[in-house]
């Protein structure tokens, strides 16, 4: 199947599909309206950090998305439109008990990610800001092809080391299998559900 998959640049028309992929992967529980807003905020967070975006497509269906951020290309002005769109999505979450609680959980994840970055005490050339693959495509080589295309782009741009965040709710074994190194981890107990967050480092020498 993977050889039939087309990897192309992400288009703005793909955003709703990307948001739905993220919602089904990480925000499937609870009020659907809240889940959709959280997924949209998560996508906008990735886009605010990204300088390159790719999607994997088969027969017109988007199967996965990867966002990469090259540090030398990042600008503050690039982030502004996405930050403004995030702000517009917030009010219904702030005035809902469930929305407020789940938003607080997301902010805690960002805080944990910041702690992991400080723990490594390194400056990386690039980041994989978001990587999500449709459940229907997992195990068929689609994720590997999409990730490989981003790594190829990183190499062309002179990236030597990159990092990414993941956790135990994801298929983090994918990164172990590809030879990335786990540089930092943090255990968190949220609502009685233990979860471990990781910072993985990859090299492209």
TORZA-455094 format. One record per atom (N, C-alpha, C): z negated, y negated, x. Coordinates in steps of 0.05 Angstrom, whole numbers, padded with zeros to 5 digits, always signed. Layout:
# TORZA-455094
ZYX;...
***
This chain:
# TORZA-455094
+00000+00024+00016;+00000+00000+00000;+00000-00025+00017;-00015-00025+00039;-00018-00049+00055;+00009-00059+00066;+00028-00041+00071;+00053-00050+00082;+00070-00065+00062;+00063-00063+00036;+00077-00077+00015;+00064-00104+00008;+00041-00109+00020;+00026-00133+00014;+00039-00157+00030;+00042-00179+00016;+00052-00204+00028;+00028-00222+00034;+00025-00231+00059;+00005-00250+00066;+00019-00277+00068;+00009-00297+00053;+00021-00323+00053;-00001-00344+00053;+00008-00369+00056;-00011-00391+00054;-00022-00394+00026;-00047-00400+00024;-00060-00405-00002;-00049-00430-00014;-00044-00430-00040;-00034-00454-00054;-00056-00462-00074;-00055-00487-00082;-00075-00497-00101;-00073-00482-00128;-00049-00473-00134;-00046-00457-00159;-00061-00431-00158;-00069-00422-00134;-00084-00397-00131;-00114-00401-00135;-00123-00426-00136;-00152-00431-00137;-00166-00417-00160;-00155-00418-00185;-00169-00404-00207;-00172-00374-00202;-00151-00362-00191;-00153-00333-00185;-00174-00328-00163;-00175-00345-00143;-00195-00342-00122;-00223-00345-00133;-00227-00364-00151;-00253-00368-00163;-00261-00343-00179;-00242-00331-00193;-00248-00307-00209;-00254-00283-00190;-00241-00281-00168;-00247-00260-00148;-00276-00264-00138;-00283-00288-00132;-00310-00294-00122;-00331-00289-00144;-00324-00297-00169;-00343-00292-00191;-00348-00262-00195;-00327-00246-00195;-00331-00218-00200;-00345-00204-00177;-00342-00215-00153;-00354-00203-00129;-00383-00210-00126;-00391-00235-00131;-00418-00244-00124;-00433-00257-00148;-00420-00263-00170;-00433-00277-00192;-00428-00264-00219;-00426-00238-00219;-00419-00223-00244;-00441-00223-00264;-00466-00226-00256;-00489-00224-00274;-00494-00251-00288;-00509-00250-00310;-00519-00274-00323;-00499-00288-00341;-00505-00312-00348;-00488-00328-00366;-00461-00332-00353;-00439-00324-00366;-00412-00327-00354;-00405-00356-00347;-00414-00375-00364;-00407-00403-00358;-00421-00412-00333;-00446-00404-00329;-00460-00411-00304;-00447-00397-00280;-00440-00371-00284;-00428-00356-00262;-00402-00368-00253;-00386-00377-00272;-00360-00389-00265;-00364-00415-00249;-00384-00431-00257;-00389-00456-00242;-00399-00450-00214;-00417-00430-00211;-00427-00423-00185;-00405-00413-00167;-00387-00397-00179;-00365-00386-00163;-00346-00409-00154;-00342-00428-00172;-00325-00451-00165;-00337-00468-00143;-00364-00472-00144;-00378-00487-00124;-00376-00472-00097;-00379-00445-00098;-00377-00429-00073;-00349-00432-00061;-00328-00430-00078;-00301-00433-00068;-00296-00460-00055;-00306-00481-00069;-00303-00508-00058;-00318-00512-00032;-00341-00498-00029;-00355-00499-00004;-00338-00488+00019;-00325-00465+00013;-00307-00453+00033;-00284-00471+00040;-00271-00482+00019;-00248-00500+00023;-00256-00525+00038;-00280-00535+00034;-00289-00559+00048;-00292-00554+00078;-00298-00529+00085;-00301-00522+00114;-00275-00512+00126;-00256-00504+00110;-00232-00490+00120;-00211-00510+00130;-00196-00501+00150;-00172-00515+00159;-00147-00498+00155;-00151-00472+00149;-00129-00454+00144;-00138-00434+00122;-00119-00428+00104;-00125-00411+00082;-00101-00392+00076;-00107-00366+00073;-00086-00347+00068;-00094-00329+00044;-00074-00319+00031;-00079-00300+00009;-00061-00275+00013;-00071-00252+00004;-00055-00228+00004;-00046-00223-00025;-00020-00217-00028;-00008-00215-00054;+00009-00190-00056;+00007-00176-00079;+00024-00153-00084;+00036-00155-00112;+00062-00156-00114;+00076-00158-00140;+00066-00182-00156;+00062-00204-00142;+00053-00228-00155;+00024-00230-00161;+00008-00209-00154;-00021-00209-00159;-00036-00215-00134;-00054-00235-00135;-00070-00242-00112;-00092-00221-00109;-00093-00208-00085;-00112-00186-00080;-00135-00195-00062;-00131-00216-00048;-00152-00225-00030;-00146-00252-00018;-00168-00265-00008;-00165-00292+00003;-00183-00293+00028;-00173-00307+00048;-00189-00313+00072;-00186-00342+00080;-00208-00355+00085;-00209-00383+00094;-00219-00384+00122;-00205-00397+00140;-00213-00400+00168;-00216-00429+00175;-00235-00435+00192;-00240-00462+00201;-00240-00464+00231;-00221-00480+00242;-00219-00484+00270;-00233-00510+00277;-00253-00509+00294;-00270-00533+00298;-00255-00557+00308;-00235-00553+00325;-00221-00576+00336;-00204-00591+00315;-00199-00578+00292;-00182-00590+00271;-00198-00602+00248;-00224-00598+00248;-00240-00607+00225;-00244-00637+00225;-00244-00649+00201;-00249-00678+00198;-00268-00682+00174;-00283-00703+00174;-00300-00709+00152;-00285-00715+00127;-00262-00729+00130;-00246-00737+00107;-00235-00713+00092;-00229-00692+00106;-00218-00668+00094;-00238-00657+00073;-00264-00659+00079;-00284-00647+00062;-00290-00662+00037;-00285-00689+00037;-00294-00706+00016;-00284-00698-00012;-00258-00692-00016;-00249-00685-00043;-00264-00661-00055;-00269-00641-00037;-00282-00617-00046;-00312-00622-00053;-00325-00639-00037;-00352-00646-00043;-00355-00661-00070;-00336-00678-00076;-00336-00693-00101;-00332-00674-00124;-00315-00654-00121;-00311-00634-00142;-00335-00617-00146;-00350-00611-00125;-00374-00596-00127;-00395-00611-00144;-00397-00637-00138;-00417-00654-00152;-00411-00654-00182;-00386-00655-00189;-00378-00656-00218;-00386-00630-00232;-00388-00608-00218;-00396-00582-00230;-00426-00579-00233;-00442-00596-00221;-00471-00592-00220;-00486-00597-00246;-00481-00619-00261;-00498-00626-00283;-00506-00603-00302;-00487-00587-00312;-00496-00566-00331;-00515-00546-00317;-00513-00542-00291;-00531-00524-00277;-00559-00536-00275;-00560-00562-00270;-00586-00575-00266;-00602-00576-00292;-00589-00576-00315;-00603-00578-00340;-00605-00551-00355;-00601-00530-00340;-00604-00503-00351;-00624-00488-00334;-00643-00473-00346;-00663-00459-00331;-00650-00438-00312;-00631-00422-00323;-00618-00403-00307;-00600-00416-00286;-00587-00437-00294;-00569-00451-00275;-00585-00463-00252;-00608-00476-00258;-00624-00488-00238;-00635-00467-00219;-00644-00444-00229;-00654-00423-00213;-00633-00411-00194;-00610-00406-00205;-00589-00394-00189;-00577-00414-00168;-00576-00439-00175;-00568-00459-00156;-00588-00461-00133;-00613-00459-00139;-00634-00460-00118;-00630-00436-00100;-00623-00413-00111;-00618-00389-00094;-00594-00394-00075;-00573-00407-00085;-00550-00413-00068;-00558-00433-00046;-00574-00453-00052;-00582-00472-00032;-00600-00458-00011;-00615-00438-00019;-00632-00423+00000;-00614-00407+00019;-00592-00396+00008;-00573-00381+00025;-00561-00400+00046;-00554-00424+00039;-00543-00443+00058;-00564-00450+00079;-00590-00452+00071;-00611-00457+00090;-00614-00434+00110;-00613-00410+00100;-00614-00386+00117;-00591-00386+00137;-00567-00392+00127;-00544-00394+00145;-00548-00414+00167;-00559-00437+00160;-00565-00457+00181;-00585-00446+00201;-00605-00432+00192;-00624-00420+00210;-00611-00400+00229;-00593-00384+00219;-00579-00365+00235;-00562-00378+00257;-00549-00401+00249;-00533-00416+00269;-00551-00426+00291;-00574-00437+00283;-00592-00448+00304;-00603-00426+00322;-00607-00403+00310;-00617-00380+00326;-00598-00372+00348;-00572-00373+00342;-00552-00365+00362;-00549-00386+00383;-00554-00412+00376;-00553-00434+00395;-00527-00435+00410;-00505-00431+00395;-00478-00431+00407;-00460-00449+00390;-00439-00459+00403;-00418-00473+00389;-00393-00456+00390;-00383-00448+00367;-00360-00430+00365;-00334-00446+00361;-00312-00435+00369;-00286-00448+00365;-00277-00447+00336;-00286-00427+00321;-00276-00424+00294;-00296-00408+00277;-00291-00409+00251;-00308-00394+00231;-00290-00382+00210;-00297-00358+00201;-00285-00347+00177;-00304-00356+00155;-00295-00376+00139;-00312-00389+00120;-00314-00374+00094;-00294-00358+00087;-00295-00342+00062;-00275-00320+00065;-00283-00296+00057;-00266-00272+00058;-00273-00255+00034;-00254-00252+00016;-00260-00236-00008;-00235-00220-00016;-00239-00195-00023;-00217-00177-00030;-00223-00165-00057;-00203-00163-00074;-00206-00151-00101;-00217-00123-00098;-00236-00115-00115;-00246-00088-00115;-00224-00067-00118;-00203-00074-00133;-00181-00055-00138;-00165-00050-00112;-00167-00067-00092;-00152-00065-00068;-00168-00054-00044;-00194-00051-00048;-00211-00043-00025;-00205-00014-00017;-00206-00010+00009;-00201+00017+00020;-00171+00023+00022;-00154+00004+00018;-00125+00008+00019;-00112-00008+00041;-00128-00019+00059;-00117-00033+00082;-00111-00063+00077;-00115-00072+00053;-00108-00100+00046;-00126-00119+00062;-00152-00114+00061;-00171-00132+00076;-00165-00132+00105;-00159-00109+00117;-00153-00108+00145;-00128-00124+00152;-00108-00123+00135;-00084-00138+00140;-00089-00168+00138;-00104-00176+00118;-00110-00205+00114;-00127-00215+00137;-00147-00200+00144;-00165-00209+00166;-00149-00210+00192;-00131-00191+00197;-00115-00190+00221;-00096-00214+00223;-00085-00223+00201;-00068-00246+00201;-00083-00271+00209;-00108-00274+00199;-00124-00297+00207;-00131-00296+00236;-00137-00272+00246;-00143-00270+00275;-00119-00277+00292;-00095-00269+00282;-00071-00276+00297;-00067-00306+00298;-00073-00320+00276;-00071-00349+00276;-00091-00361+00294;-00116-00351+00294;-00136-00361+00312;-00127-00359+00341;-00115-00336+00348;-00106-00332+00376;-00085-00353+00383;-00066-00358+00365;-00045-00378+00370;-00056-00406+00374;-00079-00411+00362;-00091-00437+00364;-00111-00439+00386;-00113-00418+00402;-00130-00419+00426;-00159-00412+00421;-00166-00401+00398;-00194-00394+00392;-00202-00370+00410;-00225-00374+00422;-00236-00353+00439;-00259-00338+00426;-00276-00352+00412;-00298-00340+00397;-00300-00352+00370;-00306-00336+00350;-00310-00345+00322;-00334-00331+00311;-00343-00341+00288;-00366-00329+00275;-00362-00328+00245;-00379-00313+00231;-00379-00312+00202;-00406-00304+00192;-00412-00311+00167;-00437-00303+00154;-00431-00281+00134;-00449-00262+00132;-00446-00241+00112;-00474-00231+00105;-00476-00212+00087;-00503-00201+00080;-00500-00174+00068;-00522-00162+00061;-00522-00134+00052;-00510-00130+00024;-00503-00151+00011;-00488-00148-00015;-00458-00145-00010;-00450-00148+00015;-00421-00146+00023;-00416-00120+00039;-00391-00115+00044;-00384-00092+00061;-00385-00101+00090;-00409-00106+00100;-00411-00116+00127;-00404-00095+00148;-00403-00070+00140;-00393-00049+00159;-00364-00054+00168;-00349-00069+00152;-00322-00076+00159;-00321-00090+00186;-00341-00108+00190;-00342-00124+00215;-00352-00107+00238;-00370-00089+00233;-00379-00070+00254;-00355-00054+00264;-00339-00044+00245;-00316-00027+00251;-00295-00042+00267;-00293-00068+00263;-00274-00084+00277;-00284-00095+00304;-00308-00087+00311;-00319-00094+00337;-00333-00121+00339;-00339-00134+00317;-00355-00158+00318;-00383-00151+00325;-00398-00171+00336;-00425-00166+00345;-00444-00181+00327;-00465-00168+00318;-00485-00181+00301;-00504-00196+00319;-00503-00223+00317;-00518-00240+00335;-00545-00249+00324;-00547-00250+00297;-00573-00259+00285;-00575-00247+00257;-00599-00243+00248;-00603-00233+00221;-00630-00244+00210;-00631-00245+00184;-00655-00256+00171;-00659-00240+00145;-00683-00230+00141;-00690-00215+00116;-00703-00234+00096;-00693-00233+00071;-00702-00250+00050;-00708-00233+00026;-00730-00240+00012;-00738-00226-00013;-00735-00246-00035;-00713-00244-00050;-00707-00263-00073;-00710-00248-00099;-00728-00257-00116;-00733-00245-00142;-00739-00215-00139;-00753-00208-00119;-00760-00180-00115;-00737-00162-00105;-00715-00175-00098;-00692-00160-00087;-00688-00167-00058;-00695-00148-00040;-00692-00154-00012;-00663-00155-00004;-00657-00174+00013;-00629-00177+00023;-00631-00186+00052;-00612-00177+00068;-00611-00185+00096;-00585-00201+00101;-00588-00224+00114;-00565-00241+00120;-00559-00239+00150;-00533-00239+00156;-00524-00235+00184;-00506-00258+00193;-00506-00263+00219;-00485-00279+00232;-00472-00260+00251;-00446-00256+00247;-00430-00239+00265;-00412-00257+00283;-00408-00247+00307;-00392-00262+00327;-00368-00244+00335;-00345-00256+00337;-00321-00242+00346;-00308-00256+00369;-00295-00241+00387;-00281-00253+00410;-00252-00246+00408;-00235-00264+00419;-00206-00261+00418;-00195-00266+00446;-00207-00255+00466;-00197-00258+00493;-00171-00242+00498;
***
